[in-house]
């Protein structure tokens, strides 16, 4: 009996014993703790000379890791990150750090962690550690979860550059060691439903699920982080960080994590989960827990990882210089890092993209703070529109403006940044045309003066919009010819706009121009002087130094270079290149400077330039020939079309590396800065080759400017004007110059500037006489002179063209290119748009056909759901709206709004414009309540995006007033119109066309309210102002005149004598005031 009774208890006891043993093992495994002193960014290796450090390497461990063992091989006890024969030997100038965080996820010491929390703490640690070396490259090494931390660090650094300066810009590579980019499968014992978790729960040991949930397959946080990261890197193209994924080839004992040895072995992170599509990968014959530990320097697995880290370090020289390239879209180019930031922010809705910044130079790698000059600029803008940077060539005015432009955009997402090259009228015009194209203002039929006027007017009226204009290189007003006919043309300086929130930053070497642009208020002029000792040392060394001896040496060198930022950069580049090759010291550099000075080479600038130039001449003589050629052109920037393909791909990049040429942010323009041009031209004088190089420059422009109607000709116009200043003595040089003068004159006549044409032709006539009419130039020049004089006498302007002539041009273009050619479609689109805008849509069927063709082409080319197709849907809706086919129009507006919202976001101005037209359709259909709801949506969006007083918001408020009248709420409508009118008078002036339109509508409202004398008085005053500012034949004037006559006819009088006796009275009729 006793025996029988004991039998069933034996298995129970055995089971209990096993459970107790498992519980004990799990509790033992969970008992360890991580000390506070172990947490954070820990320095493992730092070179003896801190100023020689050229990269920061940061290793991040995975979940449940013990910091003291995580990178250490169990048998050899070697930490491959710090052992002198391993990574420090491969990268002797690397500072190597490990980031430790509390990652224990089960047991009494378990902590509640999140991926974003770990990443944020690491970012704060990097901020502190890199305060004096913010531009130093960073390479991350992430094991398991640590690789996800590296991705989130990059995402957050991209999104919040102001909080983490220099981090995103500096990350050049990430090595992933068995990182579960796509999570751990549900079948794994390690999943939240697997055996490991169940064992912990059975043992009644506490669990914190945060980190482990994150690495579960299809976890939303994981999916979003990896998606944002990979899209961002893809957007950066060749200039994004290099990624390399190592994945495991051996199954691992997952039970060891909790101290058990009875769990089946498995691949914890599979190849599919441990790799990223489109990036390099390699398998290592290790299990998951061995992937971050290597035996010694002969370990083949270590050598594979070492190889990729070293490659990333070498590749950073390719990556970092291109970080501020831009990628062009149809209308809104922007820097790559800013596009990357918009991708990371996609979860909160589309962020506005930065417009193109066609500065002549890109963002500086080591920008010297210059006594917090960016903050000084910001403070001054709080009390003025115009701030001026005044200083000599080479002091860094343009670099400061570029730096401020990027800072401004980061702090004002969605704002516009407009760059204007102001060294000459031709460069000013090209810049304004780019702005006009970006704002969709420029049309083929516009003259140069029209474009400048339209840009000036639009920016001036953008009273609630934030925008920044950089007016760069405004050094000599004598080079700024009038815009428009010389008899009534204005200086480009007269077209610098201003409005409520506008900022205009001007760079100049001229004290008188500085005072003029600052309205003679010296407090708004900032002197950009030569660098102080701290800034000079920073630029010279490429980072802040704590080494007193090195700082002293660098200051001595900078004083020898007279503190000029441009000269110091040349010294930095020379030493950087030579240091990588033969370890050249500052002492050796100073000695070479003294030798050149003793030899009579010239100033410290000239000596610094010669050291670099001689190096280039020795290694790449073909590069020096190109440099001398472009150095003869006194222009702010030279477009890429000036160069041959081989020059763009081979010689220009080398000249950029040597600091002789600076690329623009979009790599489309290249600049030889004024101080480099000065050195080149002095050198050409010294060696007696200036005339031959100038002749070569004339030859290049002669070959590339054949078609005066091409975009190439226009892009090269500033360079052409530069060579026209030459004084060639040889016949061939004179032939080139005479031909160029003739072409420039023909271009001027195309732009309706016969006065400018005659100026160039008269000089060409003199030169062609010297050539004895070689090639018939004298005859051609005289013929064009006759045409120019005839054009000046003619009272019939060439533009705007008539509808029939426009149609003839359009038909000819379609015949030549085909109706589906993009240029033909663009011309057809402009033709149709101008017909609708001018109320000349008599043949509305033709306009509908044009827009249908454009829509079909767009859907085939870009897809039905593209934003380009949405814009063509909108155009087609306008055409049907104009034909009063409101149902078709409403359907198309609705479709366009859905696509636009998906691409541009709920508050985008483009979407709000579509919704405005949809609301107006509802009004026309008599669906007034729906129209009121639609207008409310539009107004809310415009107030949030544009501001309460923005012209487009005011237009919507007028439309709402018209709607209120339709609904019988005439007095409410009148009150709203009066409010709009008061705002427009204050912001735009009473003689502005929009203000006068509102005045006319308000007069019509008074008529509806029965205030007939007030209506008559306001109609008469409005008509008088319109006749004066718009002309008697303008359609607005004609409309006001018609409405006044209708009022007088209805009252049966020629004028009402009585006056209204309302308590408040109407607004005062318009009187002419300044805008």
PyMOL commands that set and color helices and strands:
alter all, ss='L'
color gray80, all
select helices_A, chain A and resi 2-30+36-38+50-52+87-90+115-129+145-159+167-170+195-202+210-214+220-235+237-239+254-258+271-274+288-290+300-322+336-348+373-381+397-411+425-438+448-461+477-479+492-495+511-517+522-524+533-541+548-560+565-582+586-598+604-619+621-631+640-642+645-657+674-687+690-704+711-715+717-723+731-750+754-770+774-793+803-817+822-837+844-862+867-882+886-904+909-924+928-945+951-966+970-987+993-1009+1012-1029+1035-1051
alter helices_A, ss='H'
color red, helices_A
select strands_A, chain A and resi 40-45+55-60+94-100+138-143+171-177+242-248+280-284+326-327+334-335+386-390+416-421+467-472+502-508+525-527+638-639+662-663+669-671
alter strands_A, ss='S'
color yellow, strands_A
deselect
rebuild
show_as cartoon
